[in-house]
Amino acid sequence: MSERVKTNKRTVADAKAEAALPALGPWGMVRWAWTQLTSMRTALFLLLLLAVAAVPGSLFPQRPANPSVVTQYIEDNGDYGKVLDALQLYDVYSSVWFSAIYILLFTSLIGCVIPRAIAHYKAMRSQPPRTPARLSRLPEYGTLTLESDAGIPPSEAISDAAGLLKKRGYRVEVRDADGAKPSLGAERGFLREVGNLVFHTSLIGVLVSVAAGGLFGYSGQRILVEGDTFVNTLVGYDQFTPGTNFQSSQLQPYSVQLDSFSIAFDRESEGKIGQPIDFTANVTARESPEADARQEVLKVNDPVSLGGTSIYLTGNGYAPVVTIRDGDGNVAMQGPVVAKLQGDNYYSSVVIKVPDAKPDQLGFVGFFLPTAFITDEGVSFSADPELFNPQLTLNSYFGDLGLDDGAPQNVFELDVAELTPLNARNLDAGGITLAPGMSYDLPDGKGSISFDGVKRYIGVDIHHNPGQGFALIFALLAVAGLVVSLYVNRRRVWVRTGTGPDGSTTVEYGLLARGEDHRLAAESAAIGALLADEWQVDLPATQQNPSSTGDNDPDSVSTPAGSAKPTKDQ
């Protein structure tokens, strides 16, 4: 016995060793990989992975948004900052790994949608499935009996049922119309899958639109002082962020001039006195140098559209107008200086760099107060954002400003470490305090500065995104497709007629849903009611109540014959 077992084991082992397992092969591997990639499970996973991959973009500074911040972050964090740079965590949305996930998701969605669209097209052109042999096994089932004196043969009854179902939106096919037991198959709800396909196709459209915006779009910022004009060229921007495939030829040379800017401050609400409540910038715009000028109003969340771009109002402040003469008595600088907001009531810092001054370059650092007050301790502050008592307070310096070596500098900062102070509180000359119309002579004959007046300025963001409109359209289509797929149900109905032993016509009908359909019982009751009304018979009570027609057990459905009602002819 044991020898026989050993022999069988050896035989099985030898057979396994000799068996040639089918090789997948290169083409089979490609087909398997494509099948995995185009599955809905993979598409959902990639969509989740894309959301997770976008998280570092909010955790670390991004180079396209602010290169100087990224440079400083790398310097502050040493090797750790360099490792993050190598991993492209400062350029998340244009990184290789983020783009790979994006492309895989795009490919997966296309691979999901196209086969489903083809299959749905074939399903729409095909006929409803054949009539089941036992309709009573369907989830919803009902019967009607037409008495022989009603004069409605099975063929006519099936024709009447077909007409009613067509009016109800079903696609109907009549089978064996002249036979002993004619039947029909009906189907509706194809919009459910259409909505599903529209939803997934729209997701692809959103991805393409976002990609187009990233490739061919651009954004920039510019500060405009009252009277200044911005021309849409590269040199016209204070800061410019191009798309990956941006070309300077995309810029349409429109122009925008800031005519005036006004702010309405709250003067009535208790506890909110001085709070800004409305901003209005009046501008003159031209679509091109040859185009006629037109007046536009720029407000918060109400951009001006020019040349395919949207111009948004994002900031504002005051720009003191100064005239600075150098030691030789020549005007080295004249015009408004943008003051950067620092605190309440438009308390603003001021930095003035005068590289053209002779014999020494000049620099000024201080602050601007729209409504200046001085405390008992000698501290100046702004009591109101309006220009009730404007004051310019500065310290002055001379020396090499470091602008001649070509290194970029922040216009709102002045490195005074290598400069010699001329005016400051701790010096004998003291600081410089000017009201509009006042002038001050710098110590040691270095020149003079005068405060000529105050203008307002605005900060604008200019955005051009060629895919923005398409992204909105596809997003709306996706929502519409999702709503359709959720509220439209795919249903099938079968009706069979025959002749009873007493010559009456029997009608059976059954319904089946593709997927979950909580309204199938109500649909069954509605169809039963329509058929009963068409033939003037009473619908059994159990078939009138939708709650009693949802049982899958055919024995629980009562199917008594309805009695014929007298017609008008009778």
Secondary structure as UniProt FT lines:
FT   HELIX           2..18
FT   HELIX           25..37
FT   HELIX           40..53
FT   TURN            54..55
FT   HELIX           56..59
FT   TURN            63..65
FT   HELIX           67..86
FT   TURN            87..90
FT   HELIX           92..94
FT   HELIX           96..125
FT   HELIX           135..137
FT   STRAND          140..146
FT   HELIX           148..150
FT   HELIX           154..167
FT   TURN            168..169
FT   STRAND          171..175
FT   TURN            177..178
FT   STRAND          183..188
FT   HELIX           190..216
FT   STRAND          218..225
FT   TURN            226..227
FT   STRAND          229..231
FT   HELIX           234..236
FT   STRAND          239..242
FT   TURN            244..245
FT   HELIX           248..250
FT   STRAND          255..265
FT   TURN            270..271
FT   TURN            273..274
FT   STRAND          276..286
FT   TURN            289..290
FT   STRAND          294..299
FT   TURN            300..301
FT   STRAND          304..306
FT   TURN            307..308
FT   STRAND          309..325
FT   TURN            327..328
FT   STRAND          331..336
FT   STRAND          340..341
FT   HELIX           344..346
FT   STRAND          348..354
FT   TURN            355..356
FT   STRAND          362..369
FT   STRAND          371..374
FT   TURN            376..377
FT   STRAND          380..382
FT   STRAND          391..398
FT   TURN            404..405
FT   TURN            411..412
FT   TURN            417..418
FT   STRAND          420..424
FT   TURN            425..426
FT   TURN            428..429
FT   STRAND          432..434
FT   TURN            436..437
FT   STRAND          439..441
FT   HELIX           443..445
FT   STRAND          448..464
FT   TURN            466..467
FT   HELIX           468..487
FT   STRAND          491..499
FT   TURN            501..502
FT   STRAND          505..513
FT   TURN            518..519
FT   HELIX           520..535
FT   HELIX           541..544
FT   HELIX           546..548
FT   HELIX           554..556
//
